[in-house]
Each structure stands twice: as structure tokens, then as C-alpha cells.
């Protein structure tokens, strides 16, 4: 498996362009199942998860091809299969996003039941309860979820806890249901809003996206459209934190600062100087060490769980003691052990990590355990004394487009050690 070799100690300087959001692109691709026809989706990141969704679309009878660096031409005119098999759902949990679009578009869906993953179980019971409230007949057998949506109708869906994927699945199914659907305690994430905007461009009648209550009035049919994916707020946040830990000076381009408010405010608390415009963030860290700050992950617009590992890497070299609390996923602190290998002073009590900042981290051999843990180890390696070797970087290839090239463009000393270089 590929590795990253990082020589720490270089300050990040320059400009970096943020890619399209993976977490927005995946449901947008799934939404093309709702109405057969031709679509063009721009600003799509070339990532493993996107390629997995393209393969799933092909299994269902659709077709997607890259027509430029980051534009997908999608044709769902021949899509007629409603089965998403285990072989592909096990690769990417986001495959369950086809539940709602298949229910709305083909009025039936058979999707492999996803298991747990490294960061927690993340069950889909809320998705299924929502579909049942829309009149779907649901059966679980032999590891698959069978959805019969012939009687798809509007209904009231109240989520016990906020669920991004559940909100997206119900929005897609409700777009073609008879009558009105009301989603209460809906997810407010920018990626959910982006899906709503694409659905509205297709002719869906949606109100309240971005708030806790979303209303969808079903229509008879939708129409294919062209659409542009929003920038990736987590990638932008990752580069801002990387700038902070290396005492850098960077301009983050093609981002939406409004999507980053919680991260930006936390970085300002940590001593970073930040200037925002409509689509850029200028970040400078003049302090020798960041100020210790506490962070608690909560659904948007709060501090994102997908930035928890990165802020912990920053706090590991801060001046003082910080508490990082994870409230979204029950097992999202596996990076702690790896950061300790680099000299971080972290102790975990329940779902809170107590981080006592040290003067400097030391390079070490570490292993990525999930996507955002990978980012935290790279961030730590950028500031560490000596060489850091990050293994199992296939995790980061799922969610960051050309990350080593972008970091090199900012002056980082990072290289990818390919399988053949390792004698594999």
C-alpha cells in the first residue's frame, strides 16, 4: 500500500485551490436516478468514493464519463436495475444514498445493508423509518433492504437525531411522492442544501433547506439539468489548520467562508489571523505556538466532526491544555494513539480527549485509520521534527483530491511512496 513520507518543519506559503465537495457530489450523482436523461455535473472531485459511485451507477444501468478534468457527463436513460449489491456497498457507505432516488425514480430499491465502519456504527434505521413514513413497504432479508415504493406518498418525518444521509434520502424520495412531505429535525449541512438546489433545478418543490424543517411538495416528473458542486468545506478547513500548525501564510481559493464559520472562529481563538472574501480565506499564523482552545463536535452549523482530528493535531502543539469532545460518532479517536507515537500528550476520558500541548512533535511511522485521521497525521507530520511516514493512505485518497500536489505547491516536503517503491 502507498505511503506518504513527510519532512517536517516547512512553513506553508502561497495559494491553494479547493476541490469540489465529495459529500455533496455523491448525493448529486445519486439524484440523477430520479429522472432518466442526460446531466452534466461540474466541479466533481476525482476521488475513490466518486469512482465507486460511478461504478454503482453503471451497475444500475446508467453511465457516467469524465468530459473534462472535473466534469461528469451522466446518462441515466437506460437505467433499469434497482439492486445495489453488497460488493459495492461494502466499499462505500454513501452507496445507501441510492435508496431514496431508486424509491422515487423506479419505485423500488434493493440495497445491501451497510455494516459499521471504523468511526462508528452509523445505522440506517432513521432512513428506513423516514421511507416507511412515506408509504414504502420495507423488508430486510439476507443482508439486503427491499423497498417497495409503489404507494409513495407525502408524510411527516421526524428524525430522533440529525442525519445527513437520512435527510438526503427522504428529500429525493419525497420529490416524486404524491402530496407534501415535512422533514423535522432535518440536517442543515451545506451539502444537504446543495442537493436541494439541484433537485429544485430539476423541478422539485422544496422549501426550508438549510433549516430544521424542510417541506417538499411532490411533482409528477422532474427534468435533467446541469449543475456545479459546491467547494469542499472540510478540505478548506484542513488546509487552514495545516497553515496554523506550520506557522504559515496561505490563501485558500474557491471556498465558501460561510460554510466554514465554526472552523474559522475556532482558528481565530487559537491565534490565527483570518481575512474572508466571497470565495477566499487568507490565513496567517504569526504565533510561535497556537493558543489552546476547546472544541465540541455538533451538527452544522456547529463545529464539524470531520474537523475533529485535524484540530486535535493542532492542539497537540498548542500552549496550554484543551478538551476535544466528540458527540457525533462513538469511535472517532483512533488517531489519538498515532499522534501519541509522534510525542503528543493526549488522554481520552469517555468521548473527550484532553490535549496538553507540547513544544514540538517528532516524526514517526504512523498508520491512518480513517479518512480524517489521515489528514490529522499529515498535519502533524508537516510540523514534526524529522521524517514522518504515514501508511494506509488509501483512506485519504477517498476524500482529498491531489493532496500531496497541493501541499507541495505550498512548500511542504511530502512525497508518495508507491507500492513498487516498497517492493510490493
N, C-alpha and C positions, 0 to 999 in steps of 0.2 A: 504493500500500500504506500501511496505517496506520503511524503513528509514535508514540512516547512523547516528550513534552517534559518534562524534569525540571529543576526549580530546586533545586540542592543546598544543603546547609547546615542542614537542619531535623533536629532530634533526633526519633527515633521514640518516641512515648509512647502508652500505652494498652493495649487488649486486642484481639487478633485471633483469629478462629476459623478453624481449619484445615479444609479440604475433604476429601472422601474421596479415597483414593489412585487416581490414574489407572492406575498399573501393577498395582494389584490389581483394579480394576474390569474392565479389558479381558479378562483370562482368566476372570473370573467370568461375564461375558456369553457368552464362547465356551463355557463349561461347560454352558450351557442347551441346547446342541445335543445333548448326550449322551442326554437323556431328553425326549421330547416332552411338552409340558404347559405350565402357567402358573406363572410365577415373579414375585416382587416383590423387586427389589434396591434397598435404600435406601442413602443417603449416597453416591450416584454423582455425581461432579463433572460439570458441564456444560461439556465441553471439545470441541475439534475432533476429537481422537482418539476420544472416546466416540461422537460423532455418526458418525464414519467406521465404527466397529464396528457401530453400529445399522443403517447402510445396507448393510453386508455381510450382516448377519443377514437383512435384508429380501430381498436377492438370493438367499439360500439358502432362502427360503420362510417365514421366521419374521417376527415383528412385535414391535416394542418401542415403547412410548409413555411419555412423562413423565406421571405421575399426581400429581405434586407438584413442588416445587422441585428435589428431588434423588432422587426415587424412579422407577425404571423398572419398568413392568409389561411382562413379556416373555411372548409366546405362541409356542411352537415346535411347536404341534400339527400345523401343516401343512407343516413344514419337510421338504423332499424333494430339494433340489438340493445337489449335493456339489462345485460348481465355484466357487472364489473367483478372479475374473478379475483380470488384470493391472491394469486401470483403477483398481481399489480397493487392491490390494496395494501398488502403487507409491506411494500416498498415505501408507500407514502400515505399517511393517514388522511391527507387532504382529498384523497380519491373519493371519500364519502360525500364530497360536495356534489357528486352527480346524483345523489338520492333525490334532492329537490327538483333538479332540472329534468331528470327522467320521469319523475312523477308528473310534472307539469307538461312535458313535451310528448312523451309516449304513453302516459297514464299507467305506467308500470315500471318497476325497478327491482332488480335482484342484485344486491351489493354485498360482497363479503363483509362480515362483521369484523371491524378492526380490533386488534388486541391493544394492550397497553404499549407504552413506549418508554424510553429512557427517563423522561422527565415526569412521568405520571400516567395514570390510567386513562384519563380523559374519555369517559364513556359517552356513547351517543344516545343515551336514553332520552335526553331532552329533545334531540332531533326527532326521535320516533314519537314521543308524546305530542310534539307540535304537528307532525304529519297526521297523527290519529285525530287530532282536533279539527283537521281539515277534511275529515271523512275518509281517510285512507284506511284500508284493511291491511294490517301488518302482521306478518308471521315470521318467526325466527326458526330456521331449521338447518341442520347440518352446517352451521357456521355462517349462514347467509341470512340477510334480511330481505324478505319478499314484501314488496309494497304494491298493492292493487289500488290505483288511484282513479278508477272509473267514475267514482262518485265524489270527485274532488270538489270541495265547496269551501266558501269562506268560513272562518271561525275565529274564536278568541284564543290566542296562545299566550300563556303567562309563564315565563321561564322562572324557575326557582332561583337559579343563578345565571349570571350573564354568560352567554355562549355565542362566540363569533360565528362559528360554523353552523350552529343551530339557527341563528338569525338569518344567515345567508340561505340555508336550505329552505326555510319557510318562506322567505321573500320570493325565491324562484318558483316554488310550487304555487304560491298564492297568486302570482302574476297571471296565471291562466285558470284559476279556480272560479267557480260561479259565486258571485256575491263579494262581500267585504271581509277582509281578514284584519284583525288588530293584534299586533305583537306587543305585549307588555314586558317591561324589563329587557328591552332589546339592546343588543350590543351597539355601542356608539363609535366604534373604531373607524378611522378614515377609510379602511379597506371595505367596510360594510357600506359606507356612503358611496364609494366608488362603484360598487356593484349596483346599488340603487340607481345611480345616474346612468349607467349603461342600460339597465332594464327600462328606464324611462325613455331613453333614446330609442329603444326598440318598440315603444308604445305602451309600456306598463304604466299604471296609475298608482303612484306611490307618494305618500306624504309623511313627513316627520323623520326621514332618515337623518341619523346623527343625534337623535333624541331617544328617550327611554320608551316612547310609544310610536310605533310605525304602523301606518294604515295602508293597506293595499286593496284596491278595488279591481277584481279580476276582469280581464278583457277576453274576447273571443279568440283573438290571434295577435301575435307580435310580428315584427318585421326585422330582418337582419340589419346590422348597422356597422359602421366603423367606429373605433374607439381608441383612446390613448390611456395607458395605465399610469396611475399616479406614481411619483417618486417613492423610493423605499425609505421610510422614516427611520427604520431600525439601522439600515446601513449608514444613513446620515449620522445618527446618534453614535454609532460605533466609531466613525472617523473623528467625531468631536471629542469623544473620550480618549481615543488614541493620541490626539493632539494634546490633550490635557496631561497625559502621563509622560509624554516626551518633552514637555515644556515647549510646544510647537507654536506655529503661526500659520494657519491654513484658511482657505476659503472653500466652503462646501457649496458646490453649484448644483442646480437642478434639484432643489429640495423645497419643501413647503414648511417654513418655520412654525406655522400654526399647528402642524401635526407633531411638532417637537417641543411644545411648550413645557411639559413636565420635565423633560430631559434638559432643556436649556436653563430652566430655573434652577435645577439641581446643580448644574455645572457652574452657574454664576455663584451659587452658595459655596462651591468648592474653590472659588477664587479665580475663575476664568472670566476674561473679558469677551463679550459676545455682542456683535452687531448683526442685526437682521434686516433683510430687504424682502421683496416679494418672493424671490426664488433662490436666495443665497443666505448663508450664515458665515460670518467671519469670526473665527475663534482664535484667541491668543491666551496662552498661559505664561504669565511672567513670573509667577511664584516658583521658588525652588521646589516646594512640595505643596500639593493641594491641601486645602482645609478639610478636615474630617466632616462628613455630613451623614445623616441617617437617610435611609430610603426604604419605602414600603411599596411593594407592587400591588396595584389595584387596577381594575378595568379602566379603559380610556374614559375620560381624559386624565386619569392618574398616571403615575409612573409605570411604564410598561414592563411586564415580566420579561420580555425579550431583551431588556437592557440591564437586568439584574446582575448577570455575570460580569458584564463589562464594567459597571460602576464598582463592583467589588474589587476588580483588578486595580482600578484607580485608587480606591480607598486603602489598598494594601500598602501603598507608599505615602499615604497622607500623614499629616501632622495631627495626631490625636487618635481618638477611638470612635468608631462608627458602628451603627447597628443596621444591617441589611435584612429586611423581613420579606419573605416570600409568601404571598397569600393565594396565589393562583394555582400553582402546581405543587404537589406534595413531595416531589423528589428532584427538585431543580437546584441542588447544591453540590453535585458531584464534582464540579470544578474546584471545590474547596481543597480537596486532597492534593490536586495537581498544583494549585497555587502555593500550598504549603511546601511542596518539593522545591519551589523557587525561593523559599525563605519567608513567605507571608506568614503573619501571626494571626490566624483565624480560628475561632472556636465556635461551634454550632450548638445552639440550645433550641431544641424544637425546630421551628421554622425560621429562626433568626440566626444570622451569622454576626458575631461580634468581631470586628476587624480592628486590630491595633496596628496602626501604620508603622512601617519600618523605613529606615533611611534608603535602602536600595534592595531590589530583588537580585537574585543570582540566576544565571542561565542554567537550565537543566533539561533532561529528557522528560517530556510530559506527554500525556495522551488525551486527545479530545474525546469527550463522552457524548456530546450532542452539538447541535449547530451553534448555539450562543456560547456554550462553554469553549468551543473552538476559538471564537472571537476574543474571549477574555484571555486565553492563553497567548494568543498572538499579541494582544495589547500589552500583557505583562512582559513578553519577550522583547518588545520594542524598547522597553525601559530598563531591562535587566542588564547586569554586568556580565559580559561574556556571551556565549552562544547558547541559544535555546533550540531544542529540536521538538517540534510538535508533530506527533504521529496521528494517524487515523483522520486525516484532513478531508476525507470524503464527506464528512459532516458539513464542513464549511462550504464545500462546492455545491451543497444543496441550496444555500441561501445568499451567497455573496459572489457576484459576478466579477471575475478577474481581480480578486482582492490583492494578490501579490503585485500585479502590474500597477494597480492604483497606489499601493503603498510605496513601491519603488519610485513612482512619479513624484512622491513627496519626500524622497530622500532616504527611505528606510532600506536597510540591508537585509533583504529577505529573498530566499530562493526556494524553489520547489525541487525536491529530490525525487525523481521519478522511480517507478518500480525497477526499471532496467538499471538505474544507478545503484540500486540497493542489492542487485544480484538476484532479484525475484524472478 
